Amino acid sequence: MTDTTIEDDGKPYWLPDKVYQVLKWVALVVLPALAVFVNTAGPAMGLPHADVIVTTLNALGLLVAACIGASQYKAAGSK
């Protein structure tokens, strides 16, 4: 089995830097903002199950944050 980690400045990351930066932006900005928007505008527009959608968006944000955090932790631990 081959090693598929990316080497960046001698530290193995699970994610390439560009993917890490995009996921970080999505987890910290996009998903929380979208969840607030759906929570605010969804009921006013008659969106069914807005609360379920908001919970799902927040869970997805946490999942993305955990993935990028694990990548950062792995790189920090390999110093």
C-alpha positions, 0 to 999 in steps of 0.5 A: 500500500502506498502512502498518499499523504501530501508533504508540505515543508517536511510535514505530512498533511492529509489534505493539500493546502488548497483543499485545506484552505477551501474547507476551512473557509467553508467550515468557518464561514459558509456553512454557519452563514447558510445555517443562520440564513435558513433558520431566519428566512426558511420559516418566513418563506414556508420552507418545510423542515427548516430546523432539520436543514439547519441541524444538518448544515451545522453537523456538516460544518462540524464534520468538515472542521473535524477533518481539517483539525485532524489534518492539522493535528497529524501535521503538528504531531509529526514534528 
